[in-house]
Amino acid sequence: MQTRPDNRMAADALEAEWNAKLRALDEAQRERERGRAELSQGLDDEQRQRILGLASNFPRLWNDPGTPHRERKRMARLLIEDVTITKATRSLGVRLRGGAIRQIAWTPDLHPSHRHKTGDGVVTEVDRLMNDHTYGEIAAILNQRGYRTGHGHTVDPISVRVVKVNYALKPRRDRLRERRLLAALEIATRFGVSDDTVYR
C-alpha cells in the first residue's frame, strides 16, 4: 500500500509471486513430514538396528571394495556441509552436517615442472662446460659422470639445449666472443677459404 501509484501493478505481481512461493514451500514441508512419518512407520526394530549399525561402521562400509564410487559420493554429500581450502596454511576446514568442524592439513601435488625439475648440479655443470664444449660433448660428459635429466633419462644434446634455454645460460657464441675466439665458418670467411680448409 506504500508503493507509488505507477508502481502498484509491479508490486501486486511481486506479492502474488511471493505468496505462490510461500504456498509451494509450505506444501514441500508438509510433503517432507508425511514422507518422514511413512518412513518411520515402515521400519521395524531390526531395520533400525541395521541402519544404526551402518552409521557406526562407516569406515568399514567406505573402505569396502564392493561399495561403488557413486555411493561413496552420496555418503560424502550426506555427511559434509562444505569444505574450505586455505592455501596459506595448507589446510582444509571440513564442516559436517551436524555442525562439527574438522581441520585437515594437506600437501598439494607438485606441478609436473617441479616434479621433473632438472637438478641444480646439472645446471651448474652445463653452465661450466659450455665454456669449452658443444651440446653433444656436454651430454657425453654428463652421462659419464652419472647425471640424469629431470625425468631420469640419459642426457642428450637436446636436453642440454633445453637446460641452456630454460635457465637463460649465456650462449656459447657469446662465451667464445669474450675469449676472442671465432667459429670455423667465421674464420673461413675472414681468410677467404672454405670451412673444410679450416677444419683440416
Order of alpha helices (4+ residues) and beta strands (2+ residues): alpha-alpha-alpha-alpha-beta-beta-beta-alpha-alpha-alpha-alpha-alpha-alpha-alpha
